[in-house]
Amino acid sequence: MANWSEKRRLKKEIKLCMQTIQEIERKRSRSQSALVQAVLLQETPDERDVEWFNKYTGEITACRNHMIELQKKLNSL
């Protein structure tokens, strides 16, 4: 019975990670479009856009890594 509840908890947490990643990706897309526009116009990108893009990318990477660990635990049960 404990195994079932652990699987349920892990699945719920994985789903939450996926939703979090989607939310962060939406936020990151704003700075990403500003960076792409700067590249296309051959301009220097705004440093704030670069910082936000890097910040969100780091958060996405950390969340994905956490999600991978949760999936490994789930698969081992």
Sequence and secondary structure as in RCSB ss.txt:
>XXXX:A:sequence
MANWSEKRRLKKEIKLCMQTIQEIERKRSRSQSALVQAVLLQETPDERDVEWFNKYTGEITACRNHMIELQKKLN
SL
>XXXX:A:secstr
 HHHHHHHHHHHHHHHHHHHHHHHHHHHHHHHHHHHHHHHTT    HHHHHHHHHHHHHHHHHHHHHHHHHHHHH
H 
